[in-house]
Amino acid sequence: MVSLVDVQTETGPPRAGTAGLLTVALVVPLQGPAGIFGPSCELCAVLAAEEVNRERGVLGREVRLVVVDGGAAPGRVADEVDALVSDGLVEAVTGWHISAVREVLAPRIAGRVPYIYTPLYEGGERAPWVFLTGETPKRQLRPALRWFTAEAGVRRWAIVGDDYVWPRRSARAIRSYLDELGGELCAEFFVGLGTQDFGDVLARLAGLRCDGVLMLLVGDDAVAFNRAFARAGLDREQIRFSPLMDENMLLATGADNTRGLFAAAGYFETLPTTDNLDFSARYHGRFGADAPILNSLGESCYEGMRLFTELARRAGSLDVRRMRTMSDGLGYDGPRGPVEMRDRHLAQRVFLAAADGLEFDVIQRL
């Protein structure tokens, strides 16, 4: 599904076909386990586009967003984006969507337009036309596991993940990190995307003498697991840690089910920095107090639009090869604080947070 998003500017919303527009495909999930993130992702990208337009746009052109449902089957998402690019209807692609979608979509783009991929991911993307804003295991999981070992004495872990590329490859990295730290991986459980019944997994977890569960679950799957984990009483015995646990998922999980739950990310809504307080004020000032809660996934879409803008401005062009050549060392300040592009990845601070009821308490910079 493809839909236009009106981006408000000083002169009102742009219209399709208006001269001087630069149209960007925003690929975000509107269905499936990750659909819980969609509203926040869309609004954060809209906010970024509006701010860019007030700064005279990208290379003097006003930005318009076209939303593509990134929660559909990967082949269908790739078909829709490919058609938009081939017909000259979009000149860049960005957004939060799972790695299974990226792996099909990136080859279809094939360097014709820049592709700004915003989620945390498993690392290793080599396509030279893909620029990545998200956290990778080396910068997110490795220091977090070191902290749990040193500060909390958590050494024995079980992994529960969805069965696709991000959890599988992250699990491989986790095994190597635990070897370095003298830790142990007791068990690995992988389930299909969309799983809501974790009875068998929980029964097996209950029989293990592990200190913690490392969750590599997406959206609604993680919510269902968290609720069932607490009902089973396992939250009294084992901590949970996830690199993909946002504020929307925390609310859906419920305050009674968040004991011993930790997350790591480059952004939290409660991050106590001037940059974030300013970002939050702009977001709620634009969309109201009842807007979808700010979260790391939505903020990543804001980051994707800002990075695309900075790349284009520095290169003076939308040419992917020139963007790549000029990208190393590109830096700017955003909601996450100061960031810098290195080898097409955004180097950034990563924080560890503990769930406190329905909020995250940021406890450590990793």
Secondary structure, DSSP 8 states (H G I E B T S, - for coil): -EEEE----TT----TT-TTEEEEEEEE-SSSGGGGGHHHHHHHHHHHHHHHHHTT-BTTBEEEEEEEETTS-HHHHHHHHHHHHHTTS-SEEEE---HHHHHHHHHHHTTSS-EEE-S---S----TTEEE-S--HHHHHHHHHHHIIIII---EEEEEEESSHHHHHHHHHHHHHHHHHT-EEEEEEEE-TT----HHHHHHHHTS--SEEEEE--THHHHHHHHHHHHTTGGGT-EEEESS--HHHHHHH-GGG-TTEEEEES--TT--SHHHHHHHHHHHHHH-TTS----HHHHHHHHHHHHHHHHHHHHTS--HHHHHHHHTT-EEEETTEEEEEETTEEE---EEEEEETTEEEEEEE-
